[in-house]
Amino acid sequence: MPTRREFLTRLGMLTGLTLPGMLSWDLLHAAPVNALPDMADKLPNPDSKNVIILGAGLSGLVAAYELNKLGYKCTVIEARERVGGRVFTVRKGSFSEEITNGKLTAEFDEGQYFNAGPSRIPHFHEVTLHYCREFGVKLEVYNNINEAAYYFSEGNGKLSNRKIKKGTLHNDMRGYTAELLAKSLDSSALDLPVTKEDTEKLLEYVRAEGALDIDNIYKGSSRRGYIEYPAAGLYPGTVANPHPLNDIIQSGLIGPDFYGVAEYVYELQQTMLQMTGGNDALVLEFEKRLRSNILLNAEVTKIINGDEGVTILYRNKKGNQQIKGDFCINTIPLKVLSDIDHNYASNHTRAIDKTAYILCGKIGMQFNRRFWEEDEEIFGGITHTNNEIYQIFYPSNDYLSKKGMLIGYYNLNERARIVGELSYAEREKLAYEKGLLIHPQYASTYERKSFSVSWHKTKYSLGGWGIYSEKERHSFYTALLEPDKRTYFAGDHLTYLNGWMAGALQSGRTAVKAIHSRVTGKTFL
């Protein structure tokens, strides 16, 4: 009899069903909320220890919030004019500054917005949900996977240069794959040491999974959609014919540009959530509770890390300033920190200088009519392309409203590098022209109001999130997990939840626990 590992490997090679199999056997688990010291262990002398926190992103904010509760005096130093870091909801009047393009201010209508940074909360990110619950932040369902959205492949295939409904493609490929597996089972070509009864049961499953006919042939089904919808009276509906397998392959719709998209990534499956009104709702709740602790528009210029304490030099509107603390939690993105004068140890410095960050960018675009809902029945979800824009995101909020926002592109890596080199106006033109290939309605509904962010070009960020090779996880990553004298490092780049709000929150909490353990001499699990 095959082991689960062997069965999953063989099944995965044929059908891509390895991940669902792992889920069904409970082999994947939720990201935990790392516990903090109990309030009974708070400092007996309030404000007896001073902690300087560099950066008012989620890591810095949660660290200050939890340290305050434990009796520490905290000062958060932030170079931007706002809190949140990459948690950035863009509304009318919002602005950002890039190192090559200068400052950009949003001119959207009141009530229109998009999340230029994190936009989604996975179902198992307990720590993010914990603080939303604690602060009463309202959540709504984020429709990440929508079979009504499209794949669009520029090229020379028969299905190229036309939008293909995801649901039709997925079900066609599911059918053809099941047909292949059914034929293999019938001919015993797989040579699996399973019983005849097991083979018959698996064959039944494969027939149902792929909607095969009695001869184990895939000819399409109602799962992939209709040419005419079922209705009352004598209208049973007309099922659309499947796309020929060869056309799908030749058009590149199952090529590398479409691997690893939303429906294949565990974090992006199942019920996802977003904060009502914008994902900056959580950082704004932290800010309410920490207002007196935060120094905005304060750019760190030098860090002096000592055995007895830390001295931070920074510059604000009043000129050069200095502050001293017993400890420091440094959450500054490593690409930015690399250019700040500091005296960290060599292994920490090497990690700071060498850790890579992903390139990524987004553009929000305002439309006078929600044509994707009215004309194409798309409510949330993502269209994927093989061109520079890569993805179009449809909003999961304010359904059936008059106006709406699309994320006109969300691109990564080389695509993000190419688009990031463009001016703001050129990015808008690119997003418009490429979007027009998929949605002709752009021509009559786009209101010429956009806001683009290339995070690797954005001042005080210089990247999306930290990325590591397996080797670097054992060198750069582990080096920064350890404190350097009185400085502790934090950020989503110091977790296995890179790029997620949960990663930032967990890392900040971890730094709090480490400092409090050091001060009190107690071990907190």
N, C-alpha and C positions, 0 to 999 in steps of 0.2 A: 504493500500500500504506500502511496506517496505521502511525504510529510506535507504539512501546510506550506512550508517554505518552497518545496518543489512544485506543489500545485499552483501556488501564487505566481511563481516564476514562469511556468508554462502558460498559465492562463493570461498573465500579463503580456507575454510576447504576442499572443494571438489577438487579444481583445482589449488590452489596456485597462483591465478590470482589477488590477492589483490593489489599488487604493480602496475601492469599495469593499474588497474582500478583507482588507486589514481593519476597516471600520466595523464590519460585521462581526469580527472576532475581538473587538475591543482592544486592538493593539496600538491605538493612538489615544493620547490622554490630554486633558486640558492643561493650559498654562496656569500654574498655581498662583495664588496670592501669597507672596512671601510674608510671613508673620512679622510684626513689629513688637518691640518691648512693651510690656503691660504698663499702664499709667501708674501702677503702684511703684514702678522703678524709676519714676521721673526724678530729676535732680532736686535735692532738698533745698538748694539755694538758687532760685530762679535767676537767669541771666549770668550765672557764674562762669559759663563757658560761651565764648563767642565763636560762631561759625560763619565764615564768609563763603557764599555760594556764587560761583561764577556762571552766569547764564540763567535767564528766566524762562527757559523752555519747561516742558513738563517735568523733567528730572529735577531741575533746580527748584521748581515750585513745590513739588511734593516733598522734597527733602526739607525745605524751609517750613512747610506746614506741619510735618510730623515732628521736626526738631522743636518747633515752638511749643507743641503740646507736651514735649518731654522736659521743658524748662530751659531750653537754650536760647540765647540771643542770636538772631540770624540777620545777616545783611545780604540781599541778593543784588548782584551787580549785573546789569543788562545793557549791552551796547545799543540795542534798538530803542525805538520810542514806544514800543509795545511789548507785552509779554507773549509767550507762546512759542517763539522760535519758528520752527517749520509748521506748527499748528496755526494755520493762517487762513481765516475765512475772509474772502475778498468781497467787500460791499462798496457802495458809493462812498468815495472819499478815501478808501484804503490806498496805501501806496507802498511800493518797495523800490529798492535801488540795486541795480546790477553794476558790476565793476566795469563793464564795457558800454552799457546802454544808458546808464544814468537812471534817474528817477522816473517812475511811472505811477500815475494816479488813476484810479478806477472811476469811470463816469457812468456806471450802471444806474438804472432807475432805482428808486427807493423800494426795498423789499426783494430785490434780485441779489443773488449771491452765489458763490461757489467756493468749495474748499480747495485752495491751491496746494495744500499739504495733505496730511492724512484725511481721508474721507470715509473710511469704513471701520467698523468695529466687529471683528469676528465673534462668533457665538461663544467661544471658549476663553476669551480674554477677560478673565474674572476680575483682574485688578482694575481695569478701565470701568467695568460695570460697577465695581464696588464704590468708586468715587462718584460716579453718576448717581448711584443710589443714595450715597451719603449726603450729597449736595442737592438732591432733588432735580438733577438735570433730566429733562424729558428726552426720550428716545423715540425714534420711529424706524420702521423696517426699511432697510436699504436693499433694493432689488438688484443684486449683483449679477445673477445669472438669468438671462431672459432669452428664451429661444426665439422670440420675435425679432431680436436684433439681427445683425448681419455679419457675414464674412465678405470682404471685398479684396480681390486679388488683381492687381494690375499685371498684365502679361499677355500671352498669345494663345492661351488655351480657350477651349470652347465656352468655359464658364468664367473666363477672365473678364474684367472690366464691366462686371454686372454684380449687383448685390445679391447674395445668396442667403436666404433665411438660415440662421443657425440650426433651427429645429429640423429643417429639411436635410441639411448636410449631416447632422449628428445621427439622425435616424437612418439615412441612407448608409452611412459607414457602419452603423450598428448592424444593419441588415446584411450588408455584404460580408462583414467580419463573421457574423453568426452563420451565414451560409458556408463560408470556408471552414469554420470549426465543425459544423454539422456534417459536412462531407468527410472531414478527417475522422470524426468519430464513427461514422458509418463504415468507413473502410479500415478502421483500426490503425490508421496511419500514425496516430499519436503514440501508440505502443505504451499506453499508461497501464500500470498494474492496478487497475481498479476493477471492481466486479461488473458483471453484465448489468445488474440492477442499477449500479451507480452510473454506468454509461447511459442507460436509458433515461434516468432522471436528469442527467446533465444535458442530454439531447433535448428533452422536453423544455428545460430551462432555456437552452439556446434558441429553440424555435420561438418561444414566447418573447425572449429578449430581442430578437431580431425581426419579429413579425414575419417569419418564413411561412411559405405555404406547405401543403402536405408533402411535396417533393423536396422540401428543404431549399427552396429557391426564394430569393428576395425579389419581390415585385412592387414594393412600396406598400404603404398603409396610411390610415387616417392620422397616425401619430405625427407625420411630417407636415400635415396641413392640407388645406382644401383649395381647389380653384374656386368653388362656390360653397359657401357655408350651409350647413343644414338649417332648415327653417320649417315653418308650419306647413300643413297641407302636403302637397306632393313634391316636396323639396328635400330629398335625403342628403343632399350635398354631393359634391364631386371631388373625389380624392385626386390630388396632384400626382403625376408620374414621378418616379425617382430620377435623380440625375445619374447618368451612366457612370459607373465606377471609373472607367478610363478617363472620362472628362474631368472628374473630380481630381484625379491624380495629376493629369496633364496641366491643370489650371493652378496647381500649387496650393490648393485649399487645405491639404493635409501636410504641407511642407513645414520647414523649420520656423517660418514666420508665424505659424498658428499653434505651435507646440507650447505647452506651459501656460496657456491662457486660463482665464478665470475658473472654468469648470473643472480643471485638472489640479488645482492647488487647494490643499486642505483648508487653509485659512480663509479662502474666498468662497467656500461652499456653505451650504446649509443657511440658516437664518443669519443675515448680517444686519447691523444696526448703524444708525447715525444719530447725531444729536440734532434735535429739532431746532431749526434756525441757524445751524452752522456748528461745525465741530470745535469752534473756539469757545463754546459755552462752558466747557470744563475749565480751561485756563482762566477764563474770566471769573469763575467761582473761586478759584485759588487766589486770584488777584484781590478780590473783595476781602478775603481773610488775611491778606499779607501786605496790604497797601503800604503800611508804614515801614515795611521791611525792604521794599524794593527801590532801587536806584535805577531809573531809566536814563537813556542817552548817556551812559557812562561806559566808555570804551577802555578796556584793560590794556595797559601799555607795558607792564612788567610784573612778574611774579617772583617773589623772593621766598623760597620755601626753606624753612629752618627746622632745627630739632625741637625748638620750644614754641614755635608759632609760625605764622605766615603773614607776609606783608604784601599788599596788593597796591600797585600804582595804577591809577586810571585817570582818564581825562573826560570832563563834562563841560557844560557851557560856562562854568565858572573858572575853568582852567585845569591845571594838573592837581590831582588829589591823591591822598594816601590813606589806607585803612589797614589795621592789624587785627588778626584773629588767632584764636587758639588752634583752629582747624580750618581747612578749606575743602569744599567739594567743587571740583572743576568739571563742569558739564559743557564747556566750550567745544564746538565741533573740532575734531583733530586737525582738519585742513586749515582752520583759522588759528588754532592754538599753535600750530607749527611756526607761524610768523610772529608770535608774541615772545618777547624776551623773557626767558625763565631759566632757572637753574635746576631743573629736574635731573634725576639720575640718568645715566647713559641708556639703560635698558628701556626706561620710560620714554626718553627722548627719541630713541630709535623707533619705538612703536608709534609715537605721535607723528613723526615725520614720514613714516613708510605706509601707514594704513591707508588703503584706497577707499574712495567714496564713489558710489554709483552716480552717473550723470542722469538727470531726469528733468522733465519740464511739462507744464500744463498751460492751457489757455482756456479761459472762460469766455463764452460768446453769448450775447443777448439777442433773442428773437421776439418779434412782435406777435407771433402765433406759435402755439405748441404743435407744429405740424406732425411731429413724430407720434404724438398721441392721436390727433384728429385724423390724419391721413393713413398712418401706417400701424396703428394699434401697438405702439411701443411705449410701455410704462416702466421706465427704469431699464437697467442693463447696459451692455457694452457692445458696440460694433468694432470688430477687429479688421485691420487692413495690413497689407504687406508694404505700404509706402511710408513716407516720413511721419505722417500723423499717428500711425500705429493703432490708436484707439479713439473712439468717440464715446463719451459717457452721457447717457440720458438721465435726467434728474429723477430721484425717488422722493421728491417732495412737491407739494402744491399741485397735485394732479388736477387736470381740467381747468387750471387757471388760464387767464388770457395770454400772458407772456411767460417766457421761460428762458432758462440758461442751459446751454450744452457745454460740456468740456470738449472743445473742438479737437484737442489732441492731448494725449498723455503718453509721452514717449520716453524711452530709456536708452542708455548706452550710446551707440553710434548715431542713432536717429536723433537723440537728444543733443549730442555734440553738434551735429550739422544744423539743427534748428536753432540751437543756442547761439550760434554765430551770427544769426540774422538780427536785424533791427526789430523793434516791436512791431512796426508797420509791416515789415516783410513777413514776420511770423503770422500776423493776422491774414495777410494775403494768401499765404500758403495754406493755412487752416481753412480759409474760405474756398479756395479753388479745389482742394482735395475733398473737402466735405461736399462740394457741389456735385462731384462725380457720383456720390452715393445718394445725396438728397437734393434734387433739383430745386426743392422749395427754398433753399438758401437764398436764391436770387431774389425772391419776393418777400422774405421774412426776416433776413438778417439786418439788424439795426446799426451795424458799423460801430458797435461798442464791444471792446474786448479788453482782456487783461491777461498778459502772459508772464509766467515765472519760469526761468531756468535756474534751478536751485544751485547748480554748480557755478553759476555766474552771480548768484545773489550774495551781496555783502553780508558778512557775519554768518554765512552758512557754507558756501563754496562746495556744496555737494548735497546729495539726497540723503543717503545713509551709508554707514561703514560696511564694507564687504571684505571678507577674508577667504583665503584659500585654506585648505585643511591644515597645511603647515603653519600658516599665520595664526590660526586659532590656538596653536600650541606655543606661539612665540609672542607676537605683538599683543594678541588678545589677553593672554594670561598675565603678561607683564602689567597691563593697565588694570587688571582686576586687583592687584596688590597696591596698597598705599605707598606713597613716597614721602617718608617722614610724616609731616602733618597734613599732607594733601591726599584726598581720596578722589578717584575719578568716577564719573557716572554719565550715563546716556544710553540710548537704545543700542549704540555701537558696542556696549559692554554686556550684551545679552544675546541669546539666540532668537530674539524677536526684533531683529534689525529692521528699522523703518516703521515699526508699529508704536502707537501710543503706549500700549501695554509694556513694551520694552523699556521705554523711558521711565515710566512709573515704577516698574520693578527695580530698575537700577538705582533710582533715587532712594527708594526704600531700603535697598541693600546697604547703601552708604550710611544712611541714618543708623541702621542697626550696628554697623561696624564701629562707628564713632561712639555710640552709646555704650557698646560693650567695652571699648577701650577706656572710656572715662570711668565707668562704674566697676570695671573688673569682673563683670558678670558675662556669662555666655548665654546668648539668646538664639534658640533654634529657629 
